[in-house]
Amino acid sequence: MADRATIAHAAADALDDAAHRGMLPRVLVGFDGFVDSIVHMVRRRRSMTPEGYERISTIAEFAQRCAAAAGTSTNIERVTLEDRFGGNGPLMAGALAALGAPTTFIGAIGTPSPMGARAGGWAVHPTFAELASRCARCLPIAEPSHTLCMEFDDGKLMFNDTANAQAVTWDRLLAVVGLDPLRRMVAESSLIGVVNWSLLGGVEGIWDGLRTHVFETLVAIDPRPRRVFIDLSDPAKRLDNDIHHAMDLLRRLEHTTGVRVTLGLNLAEARRLAQVFNTLTPESPSTLPDAAQTLRGVLDLDTVVIHPREGAAGADDSGAAWFDGPLVARPILSTGAGDHFNAGFALAQSLGLPLPQCLASGCAVSGAYVRDGRSPDLPRVGAMLRDMPPPET
């Protein structure tokens, strides 16, 4: 396989060429929606001014503070940095739109507003106004849920309240959007992202509804290849039988409709699936390509990709690959990093780039996001890819 810099530079050239020729794919993403409160936890205060604190910098330190309170009690102050739009779907859609892909988002990003709402009595929630400004279309179908996002130097802890997002179901989609408009949106899209299975009870119904009422109809009249990107979103709490059932649905989706399914996993998610399906447990980066290849075979899906903090591995019909990512020791923002990786990978894959270049693209989008604290545009991603030193001659 080519060296890292050659892969990265080739990915940058391919992305630039697609944008220049107006070939970036149309995208449909759904269907969750969360307001993310980004917070720091306070270690100690130097003063009572808003900035006069030292934050707890690691998850281990936070865990020790919590454990020390067992049998007594404690108070840990939190400082809210901002409320921003979140959820796997909105973050992936926002990243794709920032990269220049014409993007439609449908999901729990609404507020009830019978007067003037463009879709079934719903208007876009103010927190999602930035998402709506980026996307070609945003269709709210329910109110957003809420996530408390604790940011640390070595990761993040996210506490979800999912009650509102449980309203997102296949029946709600049909009632608010309508089957014929939904078919048209899917028909014009080369990439469909359906994410956050773990937290939304209605996702399996949406998978099955898309399979039986949309994709099986389209395959007869418009057989162009389409890609479906799936993110489970931390299935640690879900039962083994639930995971087996979900994978059966995805396998059926791929093999009865001709769509090609990509399953995106972070390291914890990959380990959970390896446990459920009794396959090679991903450990060090050197084991991840084999782990992705093994999972791909067991799940019988087109592509499996695993993205730890150090880089990304994937497996498709061309084989398995690993790409060293631009690891950031102290990210400005880590909430949403995985969703930005998904966006970069899925965009490159929809353009037909080879697997190593797709991995490089995902790592570059995610790397730029955690460095800058905002979704990168395509020139920013190209610059990050080209910053990798060229091969020696």
Buried (B, 14 or more C-beta within 10 A) or exposed (E): EEEBBBBBBBBBBBBBEBBEEEEBBBBBBBBBBBBBBBBBBBBEEEEEEEEEBEBBBEBEBBEEBEEEEEEEEEEEBBEEBEBBBBBBBBBBBBBBBBBBBBBBBBBBBBBEBEEEBEBBBBBBBEBBEBBBEBBEBBBBBBBBBBBBBBBBBBBBBBEBEBEBBBBBBBEBBBEBBEBEBBBEBBBEBBBBBBBBBBBBBBBBBBBBBBBBBBBBBBBEEEEEEBBBBBBBBBBEEBEEEBBEEBBEBBBBBBEEBBBBBBBBBBBEBBBBBBEBBEBBEBEEBEBBBBBBBBBBEBBEBBBBBBBBBBBBBBBBEEEBBBBBBBEBEEBEBBBBBBBBBBBBBBBBBBBEBBBBBBBBBBBBBBBBBBBBBBBBBBEBBBEBBBEBEEEEE
